[in-house]
Amino acid sequence: MPSKIEWCDETLNPQGWGCYGPGGTPEKPQRCWYCYVERQAKGPYVPDCELCRQLIPHWHQHRPEKARTWHKPRRIFWQSMGDLFHPCTPTWQIEAVLKVVRATPQHTHIFCTKNSIRYQDFNPWPENCILLTTITGLGDESQQVLDLLEAEARILGLSLEPLLGPVRLRRIERGMTDYYPFEGRWKTITANLGLTVDAGLTGRISWLIIGAYTGKGASRFVPAKPWVQGLIDQGRDDGVAIFLKNNLEWPEKIQEWPS
């Protein structure tokens, strides 16, 4: 369906609405507290499908085929309402999507996951794919990036959305300082945080998408300007395309796609 997400034209959700969350299972979901799908499921525009309303991933066989009917090139974001590469997703479902991807080279197919290690199971990727992993700045998420870098795809990127903590694309260590807007002060970092990949963007990352949290209490989680500017500066240093979502309300409109 036509998307309100600024960096794509269409979204296709063959698994419907829902995700078990990082480390979650059908028996014990562990959805992220900032999950926008969970918020939408409580809103007025919920689907008719009962499993979608319960946020249980399930297969809608006809949905991947929609991409074949679009003849003009489009940017398609797959499974925007879940995580296609979650460990609980059957391999055949991912392969069904990739079959359509290979049959529609006119489109740019965009995927995003927190389980980026699974991208490697489908190497090499078609040339018309963009692979993203979600980074929020909460805790050490460096392994997600290292796993992403093992994917054999032409374009790799980071979705820093929602940006909830300081992210350095080089290194954050104990003893450094950073600004914590939720506390209104600078303080010394007492644990390893954010990305700890120690070689810039290693020449493989081509796209940074940066956005804010938009749910209840969003005013408490506005990304600090130094966080955003730092990411812009680091991206510029490495020749990376930058896409700032409108919800950041950044004074300069920067919305670039990787070439």
C-alpha positions as CSV (number, residue, x, y, z in Angstrom):
1,M,0.0,0.0,0.0
2,P,1.2,3.6,-0.5
3,S,3.4,4.5,2.4
4,K,3.6,7.5,4.8
5,I,7.2,6.5,5.5
6,E,9.2,9.2,3.7
7,W,12.0,7.0,2.4
8,C,9.8,4.5,0.5
9,D,6.9,4.5,-1.9
10,E,5.1,1.3,-0.8
11,T,5.0,-1.1,2.0
12,L,4.2,-4.8,1.7
13,N,3.5,-6.9,4.8
14,P,3.3,-10.6,3.8
15,Q,3.4,-11.5,7.5
16,G,0.6,-9.1,8.4
17,W,1.0,-7.1,11.6
18,G,3.1,-8.3,14.4
19,C,6.5,-9.4,15.7
20,Y,7.7,-11.4,18.7
21,G,10.5,-8.9,19.4
22,P,14.3,-9.4,19.9
23,G,14.7,-12.7,21.8
24,G,10.9,-13.3,21.8
25,T,9.0,-16.4,21.0
26,P,5.4,-17.2,20.2
27,E,5.0,-18.4,23.8
28,K,6.8,-15.3,25.3
29,P,6.9,-12.2,23.0
30,Q,9.4,-9.5,24.0
31,R,8.3,-6.6,21.9
32,C,10.2,-3.3,22.1
33,W,8.6,-0.7,24.4
34,Y,8.8,1.8,21.6
35,C,7.1,-0.4,19.0
36,Y,4.8,1.7,16.8
37,V,3.0,-1.4,15.5
38,E,1.7,-2.2,19.0
39,R,0.5,1.4,19.3
40,Q,-1.3,1.3,16.0
41,A,-3.0,-2.0,16.9
42,K,-4.7,-0.1,19.7
43,G,-5.8,2.7,17.4
44,P,-8.8,3.2,15.1
45,Y,-7.2,1.8,11.9
46,V,-6.6,-1.8,12.9
47,P,-6.9,-4.5,10.2
48,D,-9.9,-6.9,9.9
49,C,-7.5,-9.9,10.4
50,E,-7.7,-11.2,13.9
51,L,-4.1,-12.5,14.0
52,C,-2.9,-9.0,12.9
53,R,-4.8,-7.4,15.7
54,Q,-3.1,-9.9,18.1
55,L,0.3,-9.0,16.6
56,I,0.9,-12.6,15.7
57,P,3.1,-13.0,12.5
58,H,1.3,-15.1,9.9
59,W,1.5,-15.5,6.2
60,H,-0.7,-13.6,3.6
61,Q,0.2,-15.5,0.5
62,H,-1.2,-12.9,-2.0
63,R,0.7,-9.9,-0.7
64,P,4.2,-10.5,-2.1
65,E,2.7,-10.9,-5.6
66,K,1.5,-7.3,-5.5
67,A,5.0,-6.1,-6.4
68,R,4.7,-7.9,-9.7
69,T,1.7,-5.7,-10.7
70,W,3.7,-2.4,-10.4
71,H,5.5,-1.8,-13.7
72,K,7.0,1.6,-12.8
73,P,10.0,1.5,-10.4
74,R,9.1,1.9,-6.8
75,R,10.9,1.7,-3.4
76,I,9.3,-1.1,-1.5
77,F,9.8,-1.6,2.2
78,W,9.0,-5.2,3.1
79,Q,7.4,-6.1,6.4
80,S,7.2,-2.6,7.8
81,M,4.9,-3.9,10.5
82,G,7.2,-6.6,11.8
83,D,10.5,-8.3,11.3
84,L,10.7,-10.7,8.4
85,F,14.2,-12.0,9.5
86,H,13.1,-12.8,13.1
87,P,14.5,-16.3,14.1
88,C,10.9,-17.6,14.2
89,T,10.2,-16.7,10.6
90,P,10.2,-19.9,8.4
91,T,12.9,-19.8,5.8
92,W,10.4,-20.5,3.0
93,Q,8.6,-17.2,3.7
94,I,11.8,-15.2,3.2
95,E,12.5,-17.2,0.0
96,A,9.0,-16.5,-1.2
97,V,9.7,-12.8,-0.9
98,L,13.1,-13.1,-2.6
99,K,11.5,-14.9,-5.5
100,V,9.4,-11.8,-6.1
101,V,12.3,-9.5,-5.6
102,R,14.3,-11.3,-8.3
103,A,11.4,-11.2,-10.6
104,T,11.0,-7.4,-10.2
105,P,14.4,-5.8,-10.9
106,Q,12.7,-2.5,-11.7
107,H,12.0,-2.0,-8.0
108,T,14.3,-1.2,-5.1
109,H,13.5,-3.6,-2.3
110,I,14.3,-2.5,1.2
111,F,14.5,-4.7,4.3
112,C,15.1,-3.9,7.9
113,T,15.7,-6.2,10.9
114,K,17.2,-6.3,14.4
115,N,18.4,-9.8,13.6
116,S,20.9,-8.9,10.9
117,I,22.9,-12.1,11.2
118,R,20.1,-13.8,9.2
119,Y,20.8,-11.7,6.2
120,Q,23.9,-13.9,5.7
121,D,21.8,-17.0,5.1
122,F,20.6,-15.5,1.8
123,N,24.0,-14.3,0.4
124,P,24.5,-13.1,-2.3
125,W,21.7,-10.6,-2.5
126,P,20.1,-9.3,-5.7
127,E,21.5,-6.0,-6.9
128,N,18.1,-4.2,-6.3
129,C,18.1,-4.7,-2.5
130,I,18.9,-2.4,0.4
131,L,19.6,-4.1,3.7
132,L,19.2,-2.2,7.0
133,T,19.5,-2.9,10.7
134,T,17.8,-0.9,13.4
135,I,20.0,0.9,15.9
136,T,18.6,3.0,18.8
137,G,21.6,3.9,20.9
138,L,20.3,1.9,23.8
139,G,23.0,-0.6,25.0
140,D,25.7,-2.2,22.9
141,E,24.3,-2.8,19.4
142,S,27.6,-3.2,17.7
143,Q,27.1,-6.9,16.9
144,Q,24.1,-6.1,14.7
145,V,26.3,-3.8,12.6
146,L,29.1,-6.4,12.4
147,D,26.6,-9.0,11.3
148,L,25.1,-6.6,8.7
149,L,28.6,-6.1,7.3
150,E,28.7,-9.8,6.5
151,A,25.7,-9.5,4.2
152,E,26.7,-9.6,0.5
153,A,24.5,-6.8,-0.7
154,R,25.3,-3.7,-2.8
155,I,23.7,-1.3,-0.3
156,L,23.8,-1.6,3.5
157,G,22.5,0.9,5.9
158,L,21.5,1.8,9.5
159,S,18.0,2.8,10.6
160,L,18.6,4.9,13.6
161,E,14.9,5.2,14.5
162,P,13.9,5.9,17.0
163,L,17.2,7.5,18.1
164,L,17.1,7.1,21.9
165,G,20.7,7.4,22.9
166,P,24.1,8.5,21.8
167,V,25.5,6.7,18.8
168,R,29.0,7.0,17.6
169,L,29.9,5.2,14.4
170,R,33.3,4.8,15.7
171,R,33.7,4.1,19.4
172,I,32.1,4.9,22.8
173,E,33.9,3.8,25.9
174,R,34.0,4.2,29.6
175,G,35.4,7.6,30.6
176,M,34.1,9.5,27.6
177,T,31.3,12.1,28.0
178,D,28.1,12.7,26.2
179,Y,25.0,14.7,26.5
180,Y,21.9,13.1,28.0
181,P,18.9,15.3,27.2
182,F,16.5,13.3,29.4
183,E,18.7,14.3,32.4
184,G,19.6,17.8,31.0
185,R,23.3,17.4,31.5
186,W,26.6,16.1,30.3
187,K,27.9,13.1,32.2
188,T,30.6,10.5,32.1
189,I,29.8,7.3,30.4
190,T,30.1,4.4,32.9
191,A,29.5,1.6,30.5
192,N,30.1,0.8,26.8
193,L,27.1,2.2,24.8
194,G,26.0,2.5,21.3
195,L,28.1,1.2,18.4
196,T,31.6,0.0,19.1
197,V,32.7,-0.6,15.5
198,D,36.1,0.9,15.5
199,A,36.8,1.6,11.8
200,G,34.4,4.4,10.8
201,L,31.8,3.0,8.5
202,T,34.3,0.5,7.2
203,G,33.5,1.5,3.7
204,R,30.4,-0.7,3.6
205,I,27.6,1.4,5.0
206,S,25.9,3.6,2.4
207,W,22.8,5.0,4.2
208,L,21.9,6.4,7.5
209,I,18.2,7.0,8.3
210,I,17.6,9.0,11.5
211,G,14.3,9.6,13.2
212,A,12.6,10.3,16.5
213,Y,10.3,8.4,18.8
214,T,6.7,9.5,18.0
215,G,4.6,7.6,20.6
216,K,3.1,8.6,24.0
217,G,5.4,10.9,25.9
218,A,7.5,11.7,22.7
219,S,8.5,15.1,24.1
220,R,10.6,13.2,26.7
221,F,12.6,11.4,24.1
222,V,13.6,14.1,21.6
223,P,17.1,13.2,20.2
224,A,19.8,15.6,21.4
225,K,21.0,17.9,18.7
226,P,24.6,16.8,19.3
227,W,23.6,13.2,18.6
228,V,22.0,14.1,15.3
229,Q,24.7,16.5,14.2
230,G,27.3,14.0,15.1
231,L,25.8,11.4,12.9
232,I,25.4,13.8,10.0
233,D,29.1,14.8,10.4
234,Q,30.3,11.2,10.6
235,G,28.2,10.3,7.6
236,R,29.6,13.3,5.6
237,D,33.1,12.3,6.5
238,D,32.5,8.8,5.0
239,G,30.5,9.8,2.0
240,V,27.3,8.3,3.3
241,A,23.8,9.3,2.2
242,I,21.8,10.8,5.1
243,F,18.0,10.8,5.5
244,L,16.5,12.8,8.3
245,K,12.9,12.0,8.9
246,N,10.4,14.8,9.3
247,N,9.6,13.9,12.8
248,L,13.1,15.2,13.9
249,E,12.0,18.7,12.9
250,W,15.6,19.4,11.9
251,P,16.2,23.0,10.6
252,E,17.8,21.7,7.4
253,K,16.0,19.2,5.2
254,I,18.4,16.4,4.4
255,Q,16.7,13.5,2.7
256,E,19.2,11.5,0.5
257,W,19.0,8.0,-1.0
258,P,22.1,5.9,-1.7
259,S,23.1,5.7,-5.3
